[in-house]
Amino acid sequence: MSTMIRVNCFFQATDGDTYKDALRAAVALTELSRKHAGCIAYDVFQSATRSDVFMFCETWKDDASLKAHSETPEFAKYGKAMRDCGQLKVEKLEF
């Protein structure tokens, strides 16, 4: 039996301008990632209490699907854009 994967990825911007750039990259990545094989859910949420933070919440069918997603050109492109704008912290949960 496959184990589903939940990924929570938290982003914190270095400043207000970089936050806007990172959020644009996050929305673009979200739209493309929803089409990836094995994607059950994928969304990005802005913090209601912190203007420099947003979070991805992803659910994948299995680890192979997540691995394939992480090897796509858009993941590399938009992931780099976000890392250039701030810090990412990733939590991976299996259920």
N, C-alpha and C positions, 0 to 999 in steps of 0.2 A: 504494500500500500504506500502511495506517495504521501509525502508530508507537504502541506501547504506552507508557504513562506510569507511572513509579514515583514515589511521593511518600513521603519520610521526613520526618516532622514531630516534632521533639523539643520536649518541654515541661519547663520547670523552674519549680517552685513558689516563691513568695516565703516560705512557711512551711508547717508541717505541716498546719494546718487548711485552708489554701487548696489544698494538694495533694489532700486527700480530696474537696473540692468539685469540683476540676478533673477528677479521675479519674471521678467520677460523670457529669460532662458528657461526658467522652471515651467512656465505655461506652455512654451513650445515643446519641451521635452514631454510634458504630461500628455499633450494631444497626440504625439507620435507613439508614445509608450502604450497607450490604451489599445493600439492596433497590434502590438506584439503578441505572438503566440504564447499562450499560457498566462496572459494578464487577466486577472479576475477583477481587480479594481486598482485604480491609480488616480490620485488627486493631489493637489497642492492647496494648503490652507494658510492664510495669513493670521498671525497672532492678533488677538483683540486687545492685548495688554502691552505688547512691545512692537514698536514700529520698525525694528531692525530684524525681525525674526519671521520666518515661515517654515512650514513643514510639509514634506511629502509623506503620504501614507499609501503604501503599495501592498497589494496581495497578489501572489504568484501561485500558479498551480503546483509548482515544484521547484527544486533547486536548479534543475536544468533550464527551465524557462527563465529564471532570474539570471543565470549565467549568460544565456544567449542575449538577453536584454542588455546586460552590462558590456557586451562586446560589439554593440551596434555603433555605427558612425555618429548617430545623433547623441547617444549617451556620452561618447568621448567629447564631442563638440560642446554640448550644453553643460556637461559636468565641468569641463575646463572653464567655461565662462563663469559658472557659479563659484568655483574655487578661486578664480581671479578676483572675485568681489567680496569674499568673506570666508567663513569657516563652515565646514559641514561635519556633522556628527551622525553616524549611522548606527541604528539598532536593528538587529536581525532576529526575528523570532520564528520558531517552527511550531506548527500545530496541526 
